[in-house]
Amino acid sequence: MSMRSERAPSAIEPRPQRRCRQPIAMTAALAMTGLLDVASPVVAATPELASVRVPVLDWQPCADEDGFECATADVPMDYSRPRGKTFSLALIKAPAQDPGSRIGTLFWNPGGPSDVGTQYLPASVWGFPEAVRRSFDVVSWDPRGMGGRTTPVVQCFDSEEQEIGFLEAAFADLPAIPVSARELAGYIEGHTRLNRRCLRRNSDLLAHVSTADNARDLDLLRQAVGDEELTYYGTSYGTFLGATYLNMFPDRVRAVVLDGAADPRAWAGNDGDGALLSTFVRIGSDLGAADTVSEFMNQCGDVDTASCAFSAGSPEATWRKWATLLARIDACPVTAGSVDGLDQPVDNRALIAYVTSKIYLLRPLPGFGRFPGWRAVAEALEKVWEASQQQVGDGDVAACLAAQPLAPPAPAEEPAGEAAEEAAGPPAPSTYVTSVGRQRSVICGESPNPTTPAAYAAQAWFSYERAGLNGWPFGAVCNRWSVRASNRYLGPWDTPTPPVLVIGNTFDPATPYSSSRRMADELWDGHLLTVDGFGHTQLLNPSQCAQDYVAAYLIDGDLPPDSARCAQESPPFSQ
């Protein structure tokens, strides 16, 4: 659905050349939204872990993953009550390929905050350098409350069917990216009702899923595998977990790699903008997405249609094609056949949301449909283009509007409050794989965010003005989320530690290069390795040059030279 009477800034304007973005001052409207207290750093005292039992790990072959071993670890739900309730964490291990030269354990958190290691490690272990896989057991885990095989879990509904029913009822008449005042109000209200449901169902868990508590779990797991010091690799949100561990347990660190980094000051709201901007807008994810889409079009235009189906023969022509497509389907949405993850009919906002969420990885990640690879995204764009050609032909948008005016019927009144939640369907208690509440339970519990609908709408427009239409302002909507983490660590970030290797791709659609640079600057001894390349994290978009530096650092403690840069060997649209 398109609301042409209340136009947003144009979605991502054609620009074949990279551009330097200038800082954009917040408008008066953003500063005058009746916001509440600006968050200040919170330094939570580290509970004494000496009284906490170290888990005993009974590694056994995984039932469904050949070559991997699995175990569970019980950890306190509340570290101030170490003999109370527990989480049972699920762990998975890729044993060192050369046991004779084994150095220890490399722990990996894939991010999220709700990504589960028991699923990601088997699909992603190839991304670690071969020398590292020979020398380390690589271990990941399903974090507390986040699903997978860990129990108990944060779950806002009794079943997956009930969750789907609620989301369809709450958001069915809203576009992928809200723009108008009515859309923004409806979107925020839907998320507020969702928050109420999550709070009601998970009241005993939500105070105990913070990053600081995850760091305490990680320290117990370090002890459980017998390592005196931690060797760690964090990607995406896992970098914030790594930064938290570094500063909570600085004397227990051997080596830490933070890849595709989330700026810790931005996550924590240390700069006083937590009530003005949501977490991911502070990090700059909207800018990273816009820049990466820009480079996607440039790289696509540099190759032929055999490599990138959407190519128009040059970066400039491909940009014109993209701009034309967005204008067409803004006026006249199309049905483009079966494209996984793309809502039908397709308008400009649905297509932008699809592209920005699907360009994390250059190549497909087996078993994860959300990561189809750049070539598949280009094929989806070409399907939409062909559908728009059939509908509009060589005519202009005005002709399309004359033939097919967009006058959608008024949406049916949705039930409000508790009635809306009951509309989700009858309960059928079960534990299901994923839940929309898990990521926000971490973010809303510890990271400052706007506190009113007006503030959320204002920061969305701030983001649209600087980065074009995008979904990042609503990466986590915390309106009326009343439970705060009982143990938070929100700084300082420069506690003296051993050297840390930080890696940033120059075109990362989720954690932009600038965020990795800030992470390196904010740590006591951070060293930035720049990868001139594309996608979210180096681990899953590997560069042999970067992998060599990672191996040298993790195995021997050797850091790259200052200002070191690496390239990705394979172009984005190669096989």
TORMI-776796 format. One record per residue (C-alpha): z negated, x, y; residue in one letter; residue number from 1. Coordinates in nm, 4 decimals, padded with zeros to 6 digits, always signed. Layout:
<lozas>
Z,X,Y,aa,i
Z,X,Y,A,NUM
...
</lozas>
This chain:
<lozas>
Z,X,Y,aa,i
+00.0000,+00.0000,+00.0000,M,1
+00.0916,+00.1286,+00.3434,S,2
-00.0738,+00.0369,+00.6721,M,3
+00.1915,+00.1234,+00.9280,R,4
+00.0087,-00.0507,+01.2123,S,5
-00.2644,+00.2123,+01.1980,E,6
-00.0778,+00.5349,+01.1440,R,7
-00.2489,+00.8475,+01.0214,A,8
-00.1325,+01.1942,+01.1176,P,9
+00.1777,+01.2738,+00.9157,S,10
+00.0857,+01.3946,+00.5676,A,11
+00.1804,+01.7610,+00.5303,I,12
+00.4581,+01.8501,+00.7729,E,13
+00.7477,+02.0697,+00.6528,P,14
+00.6888,+02.4371,+00.7234,R,15
+00.8759,+02.6876,+00.5096,P,16
+00.6843,+02.9769,+00.6651,Q,17
+00.3122,+03.0339,+00.6284,R,18
+00.1226,+02.9342,+00.9353,R,19
-00.1972,+03.0636,+01.0852,C,20
-00.4370,+02.7795,+01.1432,R,21
-00.6321,+02.7777,+01.4661,Q,22
-00.9871,+02.6416,+01.4676,P,23
-00.9948,+02.2776,+01.5722,I,24
-01.2924,+02.1591,+01.7746,A,25
-01.4606,+01.8448,+01.6556,M,26
-01.3712,+01.5490,+01.8685,T,27
-01.6251,+01.3592,+02.0738,A,28
-01.5963,+01.0715,+01.8284,A,29
-01.7101,+01.2987,+01.5486,L,30
-02.0058,+01.4239,+01.7466,A,31
-02.1203,+01.0764,+01.8514,M,32
-02.1487,+00.8887,+01.5232,T,33
-02.5223,+00.8363,+01.5301,G,34
-02.5872,+01.1077,+01.2724,L,35
-02.9311,+01.1905,+01.1456,L,36
-03.1110,+01.5200,+01.1084,D,37
-02.9025,+01.8349,+01.0735,V,38
-02.9999,+02.0120,+00.7550,A,39
-03.1796,+02.3412,+00.7703,S,40
-03.2037,+02.5975,+00.4915,P,41
-03.4381,+02.5054,+00.2110,V,42
-03.5954,+02.7886,+00.0180,V,43
-03.7585,+02.6585,-00.2973,A,44
-04.0263,+02.8711,-00.4529,A,45
-03.9262,+02.9966,-00.7960,T,46
-04.1653,+02.8508,-01.0536,P,47
-04.3296,+03.1097,-01.2734,E,48
-04.1095,+03.1261,-01.5828,L,49
-04.3493,+03.3383,-01.7845,A,50
-04.5181,+03.0203,-01.9145,S,51
-04.1874,+02.8679,-02.0273,V,52
-04.0917,+02.9136,-02.3893,R,53
-03.7730,+03.1124,-02.4402,V,54
-03.5376,+02.9108,-02.6628,P,55
-03.4545,+03.0395,-03.0089,V,56
-03.0791,+03.0198,-03.0662,L,57
-02.9559,+02.9433,-03.4172,D,58
-02.5870,+03.0284,-03.3917,W,59
-02.3672,+02.8537,-03.6475,Q,60
-01.9890,+02.8162,-03.6798,P,61
-01.8740,+02.5315,-03.4554,C,62
-01.7689,+02.2263,-03.6506,A,63
-01.4465,+02.1745,-03.4552,D,64
-01.3583,+02.5160,-03.3067,E,65
-01.2505,+02.7911,-03.5445,D,66
-01.3745,+03.1357,-03.4456,G,67
-01.6501,+03.0046,-03.2168,F,68
-02.0223,+02.9685,-03.2771,E,69
-02.2448,+02.6906,-03.1444,C,70
-02.6160,+02.6520,-03.0779,A,71
-02.8601,+02.4419,-02.8767,T,72
-03.1404,+02.5423,-02.6418,A,73
-03.4270,+02.3242,-02.5249,D,74
-03.5261,+02.3836,-02.1614,V,75
-03.7810,+02.2043,-01.9423,P,76
-03.6525,+01.9031,-01.7554,M,77
-03.9043,+01.9838,-01.4815,D,78
-03.9956,+02.3510,-01.4557,Y,79
-04.3227,+02.2608,-01.2871,S,80
-04.4147,+02.0846,-01.6127,R,81
-04.2841,+02.3229,-01.8785,P,82
-04.4498,+02.1320,-02.1658,R,83
-04.2998,+01.7986,-02.0606,G,84
-03.9602,+01.6419,-02.1262,K,85
-03.6647,+01.8666,-02.2045,T,86
-03.2895,+01.8956,-02.1839,F,87
-03.1150,+02.0085,-02.5006,S,88
-02.8348,+02.2360,-02.3801,L,89
-02.5246,+02.2831,-02.5964,A,90
-02.3937,+02.6406,-02.6092,L,91
-02.0720,+02.7920,-02.7400,I,92
-01.9910,+03.1578,-02.8068,K,93
-01.6784,+03.3617,-02.8611,A,94
-01.8278,+03.6623,-03.0451,P,95
-01.7322,+04.0126,-02.9305,A,96
-01.4137,+04.1175,-03.1088,Q,97
-01.5433,+04.4720,-03.1600,D,98
-01.9104,+04.4391,-03.2598,P,99
-01.9461,+04.8158,-03.2759,G,100
-01.8806,+04.8513,-02.9020,S,101
-02.0604,+04.5330,-02.7976,R,102
-02.2363,+04.5696,-02.4597,I,103
-02.4052,+04.2285,-02.4430,G,104
-02.3357,+03.8696,-02.3425,T,105
-02.1090,+03.7523,-02.0621,L,106
-02.2116,+03.4046,-01.9469,F,107
-01.9426,+03.1822,-01.7933,W,108
-01.9868,+02.8624,-01.5948,N,109
-01.6451,+02.6951,-01.5423,P,110
-01.7481,+02.4891,-01.2380,G,111
-01.7463,+02.1210,-01.1611,G,112
-02.0447,+02.1002,-01.1104,P,113
-01.9901,+01.8781,-01.4156,S,114
-01.7458,+02.0862,-01.6223,D,115
-01.8763,+02.1512,-01.9719,V,116
-01.8410,+02.4896,-02.1344,G,117
-01.8105,+02.3666,-02.4928,T,118
-01.4744,+02.2159,-02.3956,Q,119
-01.3512,+02.4764,-02.1501,Y,120
-01.4292,+02.8006,-02.3314,L,121
-01.2052,+02.7407,-02.6369,P,122
-00.9157,+02.6464,-02.4047,A,123
-00.9738,+02.9262,-02.1532,S,124
-01.1131,+03.2299,-02.3333,V,125
-00.7682,+03.3921,-02.3194,W,126
-00.8156,+03.4287,-01.9410,G,127
-01.0821,+03.6962,-01.9862,F,128
-00.9473,+04.0517,-02.0094,P,129
-00.8971,+04.1702,-02.3655,E,130
-01.1290,+04.4670,-02.3100,A,131
-01.4026,+04.2273,-02.1976,V,132
-01.3567,+04.0064,-02.5044,R,133
-01.3879,+04.3150,-02.7253,R,134
-01.7101,+04.4286,-02.5584,S,135
-01.8977,+04.1059,-02.4855,F,136
-01.9947,+03.7867,-02.6538,D,137
-01.8557,+03.5294,-02.4095,V,138
-02.0965,+03.2359,-02.3876,V,139
-02.0698,+02.9091,-02.1988,S,140
-02.2802,+02.5945,-02.2047,W,141
-02.2909,+02.2300,-02.1050,D,142
-02.5233,+02.2222,-01.8018,P,143
-02.8262,+01.9962,-01.7831,R,144
-02.7365,+01.6331,-01.7380,G,145
-02.3629,+01.6988,-01.7187,M,146
-02.2387,+01.5654,-02.0508,G,147
-02.0467,+01.7324,-02.3277,G,148
-02.2975,+01.7916,-02.6070,R,149
-02.5989,+01.8363,-02.3831,T,150
-02.8579,+01.5575,-02.3781,T,151
-02.9786,+01.3568,-02.1954,P,152
-02.6928,+01.2987,-01.9507,V,153
-02.6493,+01.1435,-01.6090,V,154
-02.4511,+00.8269,-01.6721,Q,155
-02.4143,+00.5457,-01.4209,C,156
-02.3074,+00.2794,-01.6721,F,157
-02.3910,+00.1834,-02.0280,D,158
-02.0385,+00.2541,-02.1482,S,159
-01.7077,+00.4006,-02.0409,E,160
-01.5531,+00.0525,-02.0472,E,161
-01.8176,-00.0739,-01.8079,Q,162
-01.7584,+00.2176,-01.5714,E,163
-01.3826,+00.1582,-01.5707,I,164
-01.4365,-00.2105,-01.5059,G,165
-01.6615,-00.1401,-01.2102,F,166
-01.4197,+00.1118,-01.0547,L,167
-01.1251,-00.1228,-01.0958,E,168
-01.3158,-00.4060,-00.9285,A,169
-01.4454,-00.1878,-00.6446,A,170
-01.1264,+00.0033,-00.5598,F,171
-00.8333,-00.1992,-00.6965,A,172
-00.7085,-00.3110,-00.3534,D,173
-00.7576,+00.0242,-00.1840,L,174
-00.5072,+00.3113,-00.1559,P,175
-00.5588,+00.6553,-00.3035,A,176
-00.6464,+00.7912,+00.0427,I,177
-00.8093,+00.5488,+00.2887,P,178
-00.6825,+00.5570,+00.6477,V,179
-00.7385,+00.2330,+00.8366,S,180
-01.0814,+00.1136,+00.9439,A,181
-01.0674,-00.1596,+00.6787,R,182
-00.9706,+00.0861,+00.4053,E,183
-01.2352,+00.3374,+00.5036,L,184
-01.5045,+00.0691,+00.5142,A,185
-01.4013,-00.0650,+00.1741,G,186
-01.3856,+00.2805,+00.0204,Y,187
-01.7289,+00.3820,+00.1463,I,188
-01.8808,+00.0485,+00.0450,E,189
-01.7424,+00.0876,-00.3070,G,190
-01.8960,+00.4321,-00.3374,H,191
-02.2250,+00.3054,-00.1945,T,192
-02.2423,+00.0370,-00.4641,R,193
-02.1619,+00.3036,-00.7221,L,194
-02.4448,+00.5190,-00.5881,N,195
-02.6899,+00.2321,-00.6191,R,196
-02.5874,+00.1892,-00.9819,R,197
-02.6309,+00.5604,-01.0542,C,198
-02.9711,+00.5734,-00.8881,L,199
-03.0992,+00.2731,-01.0785,R,200
-02.9902,+00.3965,-01.4205,R,201
-03.0840,+00.7672,-01.3909,N,202
-03.4029,+00.7700,-01.1880,S,203
-03.5830,+01.0093,-01.4238,D,204
-03.2998,+01.2662,-01.4346,L,205
-03.1523,+01.2921,-01.0864,L,206
-03.4259,+01.5090,-00.9354,A,207
-03.3755,+01.7694,-01.2090,H,208
-03.0040,+01.8594,-01.2125,V,209
-02.9954,+02.0984,-00.9167,S,210
-02.8181,+02.4315,-00.9091,T,211
-03.1565,+02.6032,-00.8810,A,212
-03.2706,+02.4406,-01.2057,D,213
-02.9416,+02.5440,-01.3666,N,214
-03.0117,+02.9001,-01.2525,A,215
-03.3526,+02.8816,-01.4208,R,216
-03.1811,+02.7607,-01.7386,D,217
-02.9410,+03.0522,-01.7155,L,218
-03.2308,+03.2945,-01.6910,D,219
-03.3850,+03.1473,-02.0057,L,220
-03.0503,+03.1750,-02.1852,L,221
-03.0246,+03.5390,-02.0757,R,222
-03.3604,+03.6032,-02.2394,Q,223
-03.2640,+03.4020,-02.5463,A,224
-02.9653,+03.6297,-02.6205,V,225
-03.1817,+03.9391,-02.5711,G,226
-03.0219,+04.0771,-02.2537,D,227
-03.2550,+04.2465,-02.0062,E,228
-03.0118,+04.1793,-01.7210,E,229
-02.7528,+03.9103,-01.6613,L,230
-02.3784,+03.9657,-01.6898,T,231
-02.2058,+03.6601,-01.5460,Y,232
-01.8660,+03.5179,-01.4556,Y,233
-01.8539,+03.2076,-01.2369,G,234
-01.5468,+03.0088,-01.1381,T,235
-01.5291,+02.7393,-00.8684,S,236
-01.8731,+02.5702,-00.8397,Y,237
-01.9893,+02.8293,-01.0925,G,238
-01.9713,+03.0796,-00.8070,T,239
-02.2386,+02.8853,-00.6169,F,240
-02.4511,+02.8902,-00.9307,L,241
-02.3931,+03.2652,-00.9477,G,242
-02.4911,+03.3157,-00.5843,A,243
-02.8037,+03.1064,-00.6442,T,244
-02.9052,+03.3140,-00.9471,Y,245
-02.8405,+03.6375,-00.7585,L,246
-03.0788,+03.5398,-00.4823,N,247
-03.3450,+03.3766,-00.7015,M,248
-03.3524,+03.6542,-00.9613,F,249
-03.2149,+03.9645,-00.7851,P,250
-03.3910,+04.2106,-01.0144,D,251
-03.2417,+04.0591,-01.3306,R,252
-02.8722,+04.1184,-01.2512,V,253
-02.6382,+04.3627,-01.4238,R,254
-02.2938,+04.2469,-01.3043,A,255
-02.1602,+03.9241,-01.1501,V,256
-01.7998,+03.8118,-01.0886,V,257
-01.7465,+03.5142,-00.8561,L,258
-01.3883,+03.3861,-00.8838,D,259
-01.2512,+03.1151,-00.6522,G,260
-01.5731,+03.1102,-00.4552,A,261
-01.7498,+02.8191,-00.2875,A,262
-01.8975,+02.9531,+00.0368,D,263
-02.2746,+02.9222,-00.0214,P,264
-02.3635,+02.8614,+00.3421,R,265
-02.1101,+02.5788,+00.3547,A,266
-02.2387,+02.4232,+00.0329,W,267
-02.5967,+02.4480,+00.1592,A,268
-02.5166,+02.3221,+00.5092,G,269
-02.6813,+02.6282,+00.6607,N,270
-02.4691,+02.6137,+00.9757,D,271
-02.6086,+02.2812,+01.0913,G,272
-02.2990,+02.0736,+01.0158,D,273
-02.4251,+01.9022,+00.7021,G,274
-02.4591,+01.5637,+00.8703,A,275
-02.1193,+01.5979,+01.0398,L,276
-01.8952,+01.7126,+00.7559,L,277
-01.9027,+01.6516,+00.3820,S,278
-01.9498,+01.9405,+00.1410,T,279
-01.5846,+02.0066,+00.0555,F,280
-01.4639,+01.9750,+00.4134,V,281
-01.7220,+02.2383,+00.5137,R,282
-01.5908,+02.4640,+00.2375,I,283
-01.2347,+02.4087,+00.3642,G,284
-01.0920,+02.2554,+00.0463,S,285
-00.8687,+02.0293,+00.2563,D,286
-00.7112,+02.3313,+00.4260,L,287
-00.6697,+02.5125,+00.0942,G,288
-00.4912,+02.2104,-00.0521,A,289
-00.2562,+02.1791,+00.2484,A,290
-00.1652,+02.5476,+00.2416,D,291
-00.1063,+02.5452,-00.1339,T,292
+00.1190,+02.2381,-00.1162,V,293
+00.3117,+02.4167,+00.1572,S,294
+00.3596,+02.7206,-00.0614,E,295
+00.4468,+02.5041,-00.3615,F,296
+00.7454,+02.3717,-00.1637,M,297
+00.8426,+02.7209,-00.0488,N,298
+00.8279,+02.8651,-00.4004,Q,299
+01.0126,+02.5646,-00.5424,C,300
+01.2891,+02.6048,-00.2862,G,301
+01.3301,+02.9704,-00.3778,D,302
+01.4440,+02.8826,-00.7329,V,303
+01.7017,+02.6487,-00.8848,D,304
+01.6407,+02.3085,-01.0397,T,305
+01.6242,+02.4592,-01.3884,A,306
+01.2974,+02.6246,-01.2824,S,307
+01.1691,+02.3705,-01.0300,C,308
+01.3159,+02.0236,-01.0774,A,309
+01.2348,+01.9233,-00.7175,F,310
+01.4168,+02.2178,-00.5586,S,311
+01.6784,+02.1423,-00.2931,A,312
+01.8149,+02.4970,-00.2946,G,313
+01.6024,+02.6597,-00.0219,S,314
+01.2491,+02.6342,+00.1165,P,315
+01.3759,+02.4573,+00.4286,E,316
+01.5808,+02.2026,+00.2332,A,317
+01.2989,+02.1440,-00.0136,T,318
+01.0617,+02.0778,+00.2736,W,319
+01.3041,+01.8252,+00.4214,R,320
+01.3307,+01.6574,+00.0816,K,321
+00.9505,+01.6344,+00.0553,W,322
+00.9188,+01.4908,+00.4085,A,323
+01.1966,+01.2398,+00.3403,T,324
+01.0349,+01.1318,+00.0143,L,325
+00.6968,+01.0745,+00.1792,L,326
+00.8544,+00.8682,+00.4570,A,327
+01.0529,+00.6578,+00.2092,R,328
+00.7655,+00.5699,-00.0205,I,329
+00.5324,+00.5150,+00.2729,D,330
+00.7687,+00.2339,+00.3731,A,331
+00.8694,+00.1230,+00.0247,C,332
+00.6558,+00.2301,-00.2733,P,333
+00.8461,+00.2854,-00.5975,V,334
+00.7882,+00.2649,-00.9698,T,335
+00.8700,+00.6030,-01.1175,A,336
+00.8167,+00.5641,-01.4887,G,337
+00.5371,+00.7208,-01.6868,S,338
+00.3686,+01.0133,-01.5097,V,339
+00.0199,+01.0952,-01.6339,D,340
-00.2304,+01.0695,-01.3509,G,341
+00.0052,+00.9059,-01.0997,L,342
-00.0795,+00.5495,-01.0008,D,343
+00.2101,+00.3014,-00.9924,Q,344
+00.3715,+00.1853,-00.7737,P,345
+00.3807,+00.5195,-00.5932,V,346
+00.3316,+00.5347,-00.2184,D,347
+00.2963,+00.8442,-00.0020,N,348
-00.0805,+00.8588,-00.0330,R,349
-00.0810,+00.8251,-00.4114,A,350
+00.1771,+01.1047,-00.4328,L,351
-00.0177,+01.3368,-00.2028,I,352
-00.3361,+01.2727,-00.4034,A,353
-00.1462,+01.3446,-00.7259,Y,354
+00.0082,+01.6703,-00.6072,V,355
-00.3068,+01.8147,-00.4533,T,356
-00.5095,+01.7402,-00.7676,S,357
-00.2510,+01.8732,-01.0157,K,358
-00.1577,+02.2143,-00.8728,I,359
-00.4746,+02.3983,-00.9769,Y,360
-00.3030,+02.5865,-01.2603,L,361
+00.0448,+02.7371,-01.2712,L,362
+00.0705,+02.6816,-01.6464,R,363
-00.0640,+02.3881,-01.8540,P,364
-00.4134,+02.4200,-01.9998,L,365
-00.3992,+02.2908,-02.3590,P,366
-00.6103,+01.9829,-02.4115,G,367
-00.6553,+01.9161,-02.0401,F,368
-00.4013,+01.6683,-01.9065,G,369
-00.5422,+01.7075,-01.5572,R,370
-00.3857,+02.0565,-01.5484,F,371
-00.0150,+02.0037,-01.6309,P,372
+00.1186,+02.3146,-01.4534,G,373
+00.3496,+02.3506,-01.1527,W,374
+00.6734,+02.2841,-01.3401,R,375
+00.5419,+01.9477,-01.4636,A,376
+00.4342,+01.8530,-01.1112,V,377
+00.7850,+01.9333,-00.9856,A,378
+00.9331,+01.7155,-01.2599,E,379
+00.7047,+01.4288,-01.1545,A,380
+00.8152,+01.4694,-00.7922,L,381
+01.1787,+01.4558,-00.8979,E,382
+01.1142,+01.1329,-01.0913,K,383
+00.9699,+00.9760,-00.7785,V,384
+01.2619,+01.1077,-00.5729,W,385
+01.5157,+00.9579,-00.8131,E,386
+01.3327,+00.6242,-00.8049,A,387
+01.3397,+00.6302,-00.4253,S,388
+01.7124,+00.7107,-00.4310,Q,389
+01.7772,+00.4088,-00.6500,Q,390
+01.5744,+00.1862,-00.4205,Q,391
+01.6889,+00.3158,-00.0826,V,392
+02.0048,+00.5059,-00.1659,G,393
+02.1421,+00.6866,+00.1353,D,394
+02.0065,+00.4223,+00.3689,G,395
+01.7268,+00.4891,+00.6103,D,396
+01.3680,+00.3752,+00.6021,V,397
+01.4354,+00.1004,+00.8575,A,398
+01.6866,-00.0555,+00.6200,A,399
+01.4317,-00.0408,+00.3417,C,400
+01.1748,-00.2128,+00.5585,L,401
+01.4213,-00.4863,+00.6470,A,402
+01.4986,-00.5427,+00.2804,A,403
+01.1434,-00.5109,+00.1510,Q,404
+00.8796,-00.5611,+00.4191,P,405
+00.5340,-00.4533,+00.3198,L,406
+00.3137,-00.7548,+00.3699,A,407
+00.0606,-00.7305,+00.0906,P,408
-00.1477,-01.0382,+00.0216,P,409
-00.4991,-01.0337,+00.1533,A,410
-00.7263,-00.8844,-00.1097,P,411
-00.9497,-01.1241,-00.2973,A,412
-01.3074,-01.1236,-00.1847,E,413
-01.5021,-00.8804,-00.3986,E,414
-01.8504,-00.9642,-00.5102,P,415
-02.1075,-00.7759,-00.3102,A,416
-02.4153,-00.5803,-00.4023,G,417
-02.5699,-00.6542,-00.7387,E,418
-02.3044,-00.9141,-00.8229,A,419
-02.0317,-00.6489,-00.7948,A,420
-02.2181,-00.4273,-01.0335,E,421
-02.2591,-00.7061,-01.2864,E,422
-01.8829,-00.7684,-01.2655,A,423
-01.8370,-00.4401,-01.4486,A,424
-01.8937,-00.6192,-01.7776,G,425
-02.1694,-00.6580,-02.0336,P,426
-02.3659,-00.3501,-02.1305,P,427
-02.2743,-00.1679,-02.4483,A,428
-02.5038,+00.1349,-02.4439,P,429
-02.3351,+00.4586,-02.5499,S,430
-02.2913,+00.8143,-02.4313,T,431
-01.9407,+00.8851,-02.3103,Y,432
-01.7567,+01.2024,-02.2280,V,433
-01.7450,+01.1885,-01.8510,T,434
-01.8980,+00.9861,-01.5732,S,435
-01.8213,+00.9696,-01.2032,V,436
-02.1909,+01.0061,-01.1269,G,437
-02.2461,+01.3521,-01.2713,R,438
-02.0821,+01.5655,-01.0060,Q,439
-02.2306,+01.3662,-00.7205,R,440
-02.5780,+01.3844,-00.8783,S,441
-02.5742,+01.7600,-00.8149,V,442
-02.3971,+01.7541,-00.4787,I,443
-02.5826,+01.4606,-00.3258,C,444
-02.9150,+01.5870,-00.4561,G,445
-02.8943,+01.9238,-00.2840,E,446
-02.5998,+01.9587,-00.0447,S,447
-02.6299,+01.7888,+00.2968,P,448
-02.3700,+01.5208,+00.3658,N,449
-02.3065,+01.2481,+00.6246,P,450
-02.5581,+00.9665,+00.6087,T,451
-02.3693,+00.6687,+00.7547,T,452
-02.0326,+00.5019,+00.6919,P,453
-01.9301,+00.5834,+01.0499,A,454
-01.9996,+00.9504,+00.9905,A,455
-01.7946,+00.9536,+00.6692,Y,456
-01.5023,+00.7884,+00.8450,A,457
-01.5213,+01.0313,+01.1376,A,458
-01.5216,+01.3416,+00.9160,Q,459
-01.2290,+01.1989,+00.7175,A,460
-01.0232,+01.1719,+01.0347,W,461
-01.1302,+01.5198,+01.1389,F,462
-00.9943,+01.6449,+00.8065,S,463
-00.6717,+01.4420,+00.8328,Y,464
-00.6069,+01.5823,+01.1794,E,465
-00.6397,+01.9437,+01.0711,R,466
-00.4973,+01.9278,+00.7168,A,467
-00.2939,+01.6086,+00.6823,G,468
-00.3802,+01.3237,+00.4496,L,469
-00.5955,+01.4406,+00.1593,N,470
-00.8762,+01.3223,-00.0647,G,471
-01.1259,+01.6009,-00.0045,W,472
-01.3374,+01.4151,+00.2563,P,473
-01.4391,+01.1867,-00.0300,F,474
-01.4987,+01.4531,-00.2948,G,475
-01.8569,+01.3309,-00.3026,A,476
-01.9679,+01.0239,-00.1098,V,477
-02.3473,+01.0401,-00.0773,C,478
-02.4065,+00.7347,+00.1405,N,479
-02.7436,+00.5796,+00.0438,R,480
-02.8050,+00.8451,-00.2229,W,481
-03.1831,+00.8603,-00.1921,S,482
-03.2911,+01.1057,-00.4644,V,483
-03.3176,+01.4699,-00.3657,R,484
-03.3465,+01.7550,-00.6114,A,485
-03.7097,+01.8490,-00.6653,S,486
-03.6180,+02.2176,-00.6714,N,487
-03.3398,+02.3326,-00.4409,R,488
-03.2333,+02.6788,-00.3378,Y,489
-03.0299,+02.6731,-00.0180,L,490
-03.0691,+03.0296,+00.1048,G,491
-03.1072,+03.3007,+00.2111,P,492
-02.7953,+03.4515,+00.0517,W,493
-02.8377,+03.8195,+00.1349,D,494
-03.1267,+03.9200,-00.0903,T,495
-03.0723,+04.2846,-00.2003,P,496
-02.8851,+04.2864,-00.5327,T,497
-02.6468,+04.5106,-00.7272,P,498
-02.2821,+04.4994,-00.6143,P,499
-02.0966,+04.1736,-00.6799,V,500
-01.7205,+04.1324,-00.7345,L,501
-01.5720,+03.8304,-00.5527,V,502
-01.2115,+03.7244,-00.6246,I,503
-00.9973,+03.4980,-00.4077,G,504
-00.6399,+03.3750,-00.4527,N,505
-00.4545,+03.3492,-00.1235,T,506
-00.3281,+02.9988,-00.2114,F,507
-00.6122,+02.8168,-00.3851,D,508
-00.6014,+02.4347,-00.3504,P,509
-00.9752,+02.3799,-00.4084,A,510
-01.1734,+02.6828,-00.2887,T,511
-00.9532,+02.8454,-00.0258,P,512
-00.9218,+03.2202,+00.0201,Y,513
-01.1315,+03.1971,+00.3360,S,514
-01.4205,+03.0587,+00.1292,S,515
-01.4100,+03.3554,-00.1096,S,516
-01.3988,+03.5906,+00.1871,R,517
-01.7059,+03.4261,+00.3357,R,518
-01.8884,+03.4502,+00.0026,M,519
-01.8269,+03.8254,-00.0084,A,520
-01.9468,+03.8613,+00.3509,D,521
-02.2629,+03.6549,+00.3011,E,522
-02.3928,+03.8306,-00.0106,L,523
-02.5972,+04.1494,+00.0178,W,524
-02.3267,+04.3637,-00.1450,D,525
-02.0183,+04.1515,-00.2053,G,526
-01.6812,+04.3166,-00.2652,H,527
-01.3685,+04.1029,-00.2192,L,528
-01.0652,+04.1458,-00.4436,L,529
-00.7656,+03.9620,-00.2968,T,530
-00.5028,+03.8187,-00.5320,V,531
-00.1771,+03.7355,-00.3563,D,532
-00.1085,+03.4352,-00.5707,G,533
-00.1423,+03.0671,-00.6416,F,534
-00.3794,+02.8245,-00.8086,G,535
-00.7518,+02.7710,-00.8477,H,536
-00.9210,+03.0908,-00.9704,T,537
-00.7767,+03.4099,-01.1075,Q,538
-00.9249,+03.3531,-01.4524,L,539
-00.6925,+03.0601,-01.5224,L,540
-00.3991,+03.1962,-01.3197,N,541
-00.4289,+03.5561,-01.4339,P,542
-00.3095,+03.8730,-01.2681,S,543
-00.3040,+04.1812,-01.4907,Q,544
-00.3983,+04.3960,-01.1917,C,545
-00.7037,+04.1773,-01.1221,A,546
-00.7962,+04.1667,-01.4901,Q,547
-00.7980,+04.5462,-01.5027,D,548
-01.0382,+04.5548,-01.2080,Y,549
-01.2585,+04.2874,-01.3681,V,550
-01.2768,+04.4818,-01.6959,A,551
-01.3618,+04.8072,-01.5187,A,552
-01.6388,+04.6370,-01.3246,Y,553
-01.7926,+04.4390,-01.6115,L,554
-01.7770,+04.7253,-01.8620,I,555
-01.8396,+05.0359,-01.6505,D,556
-01.9618,+04.9015,-01.3156,G,557
-01.6576,+05.0390,-01.1317,D,558
-01.5583,+04.8365,-00.8245,L,559
-01.2048,+04.8038,-00.6833,P,560
-01.1260,+05.0111,-00.3732,P,561
-01.2080,+04.8488,-00.0416,D,562
-00.9370,+04.6020,+00.0664,S,563
-00.7797,+04.6080,-00.2819,A,564
-00.5044,+04.3511,-00.3394,R,565
-00.3331,+04.2353,-00.6560,C,566
-00.0282,+04.0225,-00.7303,A,567
+00.0447,+03.7682,-01.0020,Q,568
+00.3111,+03.9110,-01.2291,E,569
+00.4849,+03.5824,-01.3122,S,570
+00.6378,+03.3650,-01.0387,P,571
+00.4888,+03.0144,-01.0226,P,572
+00.7899,+02.8372,-01.1728,F,573
+00.8676,+03.0828,-01.4493,S,574
+00.8337,+02.9771,-01.8125,Q,575
</lozas>
